[in-house]
């Protein structure tokens, strides 16, 4: 009998030959600055848990109390019977936090990007997308059926060229990450907004890695650059610095109303459990209280980034807690990652297609929860193993 799925085995063998086949890493306890993997405690430099809020007592208690009061699930999609008071409260708080008229919560940041792009753009429209944008923006662009032009990373001259015939399209949208997830650099938002205004284009910023990290109280890249009211759509996540799960779109009330009716990931997905909403509200409370967690995050970031650069590692153009250690060949990046893990440092290797073929790396992310001692130990492991592998 013919095996119609035989090609899967072939594709897996290709991944193995390219050093890209990696088993899932299983954590045996909570996500923190140190994690338990395979019975060992290792320093965790692979988490998006920037502020350590996923284990914060205030979020734990909020989730428990909401579960007691409202149950473990919402029981329906938002547009039928799955909208609770907690969902509406969370969206009001997010809108106030991001400085917009309204906000709408999705099940993930991925579904938020896909939902908003496919709802607002279609055939006859134009999308300009940065070459290093997140996969969710890329998939949203593909599914929209709009004309997509990918401009070289942060190249404003090329973006301007790509907008030259804007008048021949019904609508135009410029989509960019706020902080780019693999390189940790910031988008040139002021220049993007200027070009958008000149060409009547919508601006969408994916602030997944900037929310809780940049701006006053972690309000994101728009706040960081002082561009409130000039960016049409801010997409964010509740699963990184916020410490919980989900995504959201911060926008005008009209756009929110439109998305409620047209965004398929929103319309056809059961809404968040009450515990998730309550924990997210508690996270916003903490951020707005002026917590010192963001200051601690940047203090740790500056220290660890500085140590890697002093050692001679190539950390690219990072301007955020995401600090790549770029080594070039995929095999060497994976070897560095594996050797670091053996030495007690969990830092994942990243290769093509997530990054260009000649820019494989170990991506590190420092959090507010890391101790100086753990960061010193991690830097020493990088020094020793980087020297042995002749990376530095």
C-alpha positions in Angstrom: 0.0 0.0 0.0 1.3 3.4 -1.0 2.3 5.8 1.9 0.9 9.2 0.9 2.8 10.8 3.7 6.2 9.4 2.9 7.4 12.8 2.0 7.2 13.8 5.7 10.1 11.5 6.5 12.1 12.9 3.7 11.5 16.5 4.9 12.5 15.5 8.4 15.8 14.0 7.1 16.5 17.3 5.3 16.0 19.2 8.5 18.4 16.9 10.3 21.0 17.3 7.5 20.7 21.1 7.9 21.0 20.9 11.7 17.5 22.4 12.0 15.7 19.4 13.5 15.3 20.2 17.2 13.1 18.3 19.8 10.7 20.3 21.9 12.3 21.4 25.2 10.1 20.4 28.1 10.1 22.5 31.3 9.5 20.6 34.5 8.3 23.5 36.5 7.3 27.2 36.2 8.9 29.6 33.6 11.4 31.7 35.4 15.0 33.1 35.2 16.1 29.5 36.0 14.1 26.5 34.7 14.1 22.8 35.4 14.9 20.7 32.2 15.8 17.1 32.3 16.2 17.2 36.1 18.7 20.1 35.9 18.4 23.7 36.9 19.6 25.9 34.1 19.8 29.7 33.5 17.0 30.6 31.2 17.9 33.0 28.3 15.2 31.8 25.9 12.0 33.2 27.4 9.9 36.2 26.4 8.8 36.6 30.0 10.5 40.0 30.1 9.2 41.2 33.5 8.7 37.9 35.2 5.0 38.6 35.6 3.9 35.1 34.8 4.5 34.0 38.4 3.8 37.4 40.1 1.5 36.9 43.2 -0.9 39.6 42.0 -1.5 37.8 38.7 -1.8 34.4 40.3 -4.4 35.7 42.8 -6.4 37.5 40.1 -6.6 34.3 38.0 -7.7 32.2 40.9 -10.4 34.6 42.0 -11.7 35.0 38.5 -11.9 31.2 38.1 -13.8 30.9 41.4 -16.3 33.6 40.3 -16.7 33.0 36.6 -15.5 29.4 35.9 -12.7 28.0 33.8 -14.0 28.9 30.4 -16.2 31.4 28.5 -18.2 28.7 26.7 -18.6 30.6 23.3 -17.2 32.9 20.7 -17.4 36.6 21.5 -20.0 37.4 18.9 -22.5 34.8 20.2 -22.3 34.4 24.0 -18.7 34.5 24.9 -18.3 38.1 25.9 -18.1 38.6 29.7 -17.6 41.8 31.7 -14.0 40.8 32.2 -13.3 40.8 28.4 -14.8 44.3 28.1 -12.9 45.6 31.1 -9.6 44.3 29.8 -10.2 46.0 26.4 -11.0 49.3 28.1 -7.9 49.0 30.2 -5.7 48.2 27.1 -7.1 51.1 25.2 -6.3 53.5 28.0 -2.9 52.0 28.5 -2.0 52.3 24.7 -3.6 55.7 24.3 -6.2 54.7 21.8 -10.0 55.0 21.6 -10.5 51.3 21.7 -8.9 47.8 21.8 -10.0 44.3 20.8 -8.5 41.1 22.3 -7.6 38.1 20.2 -6.5 34.6 21.2 -2.9 35.3 20.2 -0.7 38.0 18.7 -0.5 35.8 15.6 -4.3 35.8 15.1 -4.5 39.5 15.8 -2.1 40.3 12.9 -3.8 37.9 10.6 -7.2 39.1 11.6 -6.6 42.8 11.2 -4.6 42.6 7.9 -7.1 40.3 6.2 -10.0 42.4 7.3 -8.8 45.8 6.2 -6.9 44.8 3.0 -7.9 42.8 -0.1 -7.6 42.6 -3.9 -6.7 46.0 -5.3 -4.8 47.1 -2.2 -1.1 47.5 -1.5 0.8 46.3 1.6 4.4 47.4 2.3 6.1 45.0 4.7 9.6 45.1 6.3 11.7 42.1 5.2 12.3 41.1 8.9 8.6 41.3 10.0 7.1 38.5 12.1 5.6 35.5 10.4 2.1 36.5 11.5 2.4 39.7 9.4 3.7 37.7 6.5 0.9 35.3 6.7 -1.7 38.0 7.1 -0.3 39.7 4.0 -0.5 36.5 1.9 -4.0 35.7 3.0 -5.3 39.2 2.3 -4.8 38.8 -1.5 -3.5 42.4 -1.6 -0.4 43.3 -3.6 2.6 42.8 -1.2 5.9 44.6 -1.6 8.6 43.6 0.9 11.1 46.4 1.4 14.7 45.7 2.7 15.0 45.9 6.5 14.4 49.4 7.7 15.3 50.9 4.3 13.3 54.0 4.1 14.5 55.0 0.6 13.2 51.6 -0.8 10.0 52.0 1.1 9.5 55.4 -0.5 10.2 53.9 -3.9 7.6 51.1 -3.2 5.0 53.8 -2.5 5.6 55.7 -5.7 2.6 54.3 -7.5 0.3 54.4 -4.4 -2.4 56.2 -6.3 -3.1 53.2 -8.5 -4.2 51.2 -5.4 -7.4 51.5 -3.5 -5.8 51.3 -0.1 -2.2 51.0 1.2 -0.8 49.8 4.5 2.7 49.9 5.9 3.3 47.0 8.4 6.3 46.8 10.7 7.4 45.2 13.9 8.2 47.7 16.7 11.1 45.7 18.0 12.2 43.0 15.5 12.1 39.6 17.2 15.3 38.1 15.9 17.6 41.1 15.9 16.3 43.2 18.7 16.5 46.5 16.8 13.8 49.2 16.6 11.7 50.2 13.6 12.3 53.7 12.3 8.7 54.7 13.2 9.0 58.5 12.8 10.1 58.1 9.2 7.5 55.4 8.5 4.8 57.7 9.8 6.1 60.6 7.7 6.0 58.5 4.5 2.5 57.1 5.4 1.2 60.7 5.8 2.6 61.7 2.5 1.0 58.7 0.7 -2.2 58.3 2.6 -1.2 54.9 3.9 -2.4 53.1 7.0 0.4 52.3 9.6 0.3 49.0 11.5 2.9 48.4 14.2 3.3 45.0 15.8 4.5 45.8 19.3 4.8 42.2 20.6 8.3 42.7 21.9 7.9 46.4 22.8 4.8 46.2 25.0 6.0 46.2 28.6 9.5 47.0 27.5 9.6 50.4 25.7 7.8 53.7 26.6 6.4 55.1 29.8 5.3 52.2 32.0 5.9 49.9 29.0 3.4 51.4 26.7 5.4 50.4 23.6 7.2 51.8 20.6 4.5 54.4 19.7 4.9 56.0 23.2 8.7 55.6 23.0 8.8 57.8 19.9 6.0 60.2 21.0 3.7 59.2 18.1 0.4 58.9 19.8 -2.5 59.6 17.4 -0.2 59.1 14.4 -0.1 55.3 14.2 -3.4 53.8 13.1 -3.2 50.3 14.5 -1.0 48.9 17.3 -1.0 45.1 17.6 0.3 43.7 20.8 0.6 40.5 22.8 -0.4 39.5 26.3 1.9 36.6 26.4 5.3 38.2 26.7 6.0 41.0 29.1 2.3 40.8 30.3 3.1 37.3 31.4 -0.2 35.6 30.3 -1.5 34.8 26.9 -3.3 36.4 23.9 -3.0 39.3 21.6 -4.8 42.6 21.0 -5.4 45.4 18.5 -5.4 49.0 19.9 -7.2 51.2 17.4 -10.1 53.6 16.8 -13.6 52.6 17.9 -14.7 52.3 14.3 -11.9 49.9 13.5 -12.8 47.8 16.6 -16.4 47.7 15.5 -15.4 46.6 12.0 -13.0 43.9 13.2 -15.7 42.4 15.5 -17.7 41.7 12.3 -15.0 40.9 9.8 -11.9 39.5 11.6 -12.3 35.7 11.2 -9.8 34.7 13.9 -11.9 36.8 16.3 -15.4 35.8 15.0 -14.7 32.0 15.0 -12.6 31.5 18.1 -13.8 30.9 21.7 -12.9 33.8 23.9 -10.3 33.8 26.6 -11.0 32.1 29.9 -11.9 34.5 32.7 -8.6 33.8 34.5 -6.6 35.0 31.5 -8.5 38.3 31.4 -8.2 38.9 35.1 -4.5 38.2 35.1 -4.0 40.5 32.2 -5.8 43.3 34.0 -3.6 42.7 37.1 -0.5 43.0 34.8 -1.7 46.4 33.5 -2.3 47.5 37.1 1.3 46.6 37.9 2.7 48.4 34.9 0.7 51.6 35.5 1.7 51.6 39.2 5.3 52.5 38.1 6.8 49.2 39.0 10.6 49.2 38.9 10.6 45.9 36.9 11.1 47.8 33.6 14.1 49.6 35.0 15.5 46.3 36.3 15.0 44.8 32.9 17.0 47.5 31.1 19.7 47.4 33.8 20.1 43.7 33.3 20.0 44.1 29.5 22.8 46.7 29.5 25.0 44.6 31.7 24.7 41.3 29.7 24.8 43.0 26.3 27.9 44.9 27.4 29.6 41.7 28.6 28.9 39.9 25.3 30.2 42.8 23.3 33.4 43.1 25.5 34.1 39.5 24.8 34.0 40.2 21.1 30.7 38.5 20.1 28.7 39.9 17.2 25.4 41.1 18.7 24.2 42.8 15.5 22.2 46.1 15.9 20.2 45.1 19.0 18.6 48.0 20.9 16.5 45.9 23.2 16.6 42.9 25.7 16.8 40.6 22.6 20.5 40.2 22.0 21.5 37.8 19.2 24.9 36.1 19.2 25.5 35.8 15.5 27.9 33.1 14.5 27.0 32.5 10.8 26.8 28.8 10.1 23.7 26.9 11.4 25.7 23.9 12.6 28.0 26.2 14.7 25.0 28.1 16.1 23.4 24.8 17.2 26.7 23.5 18.6 27.1 26.7 20.6 23.5 26.3 21.9 24.1 22.7 22.9 27.4 23.3 24.6 25.9 26.2 26.5 23.1 24.0 27.7 25.6 21.4 28.9 27.2 24.2 30.9 23.9 25.2 32.5 22.7 28.0 30.1 19.5 27.5 28.1 19.8 29.7 25.0 18.2 28.4 21.8 20.0 28.3 18.5 18.2 29.9 15.5 18.8 29.1 11.9 17.3 29.5 8.4 14.5 30.2 7.5 13.9 32.1 10.7 17.0 34.2 9.9 19.1 34.5 6.8 21.2 31.4 6.0 24.5 33.1 6.8 23.3 34.7 10.0 22.5 31.7 12.3 22.7 32.7 15.9 22.0 31.9 19.5 19.3 34.4 20.6 19.4 35.5 24.2 16.7 37.4 26.1 17.4 38.9 29.5 14.6 39.5 31.9 14.0 41.7 35.0 13.9 38.5 37.1 17.5 37.5 36.3 20.1 37.9 39.1 23.4 39.6 38.4 25.1 36.3 39.5 23.2 34.3 36.9 24.1 36.8 34.2 27.7 36.6 35.2 27.7 32.8 35.0 26.0 32.9 31.6 28.6 35.4 30.3 31.4 33.2 31.6 29.9 30.2 29.8 29.7 32.2 26.6 33.3 33.3 27.0 34.7 29.8 27.6 32.6 28.0 24.9 32.9 30.8 22.4 36.7 30.6 22.7 36.7 26.8 22.4 34.6 27.0 19.2 36.7 29.9 17.9 33.8 32.2 17.6 35.7 34.8 19.6 
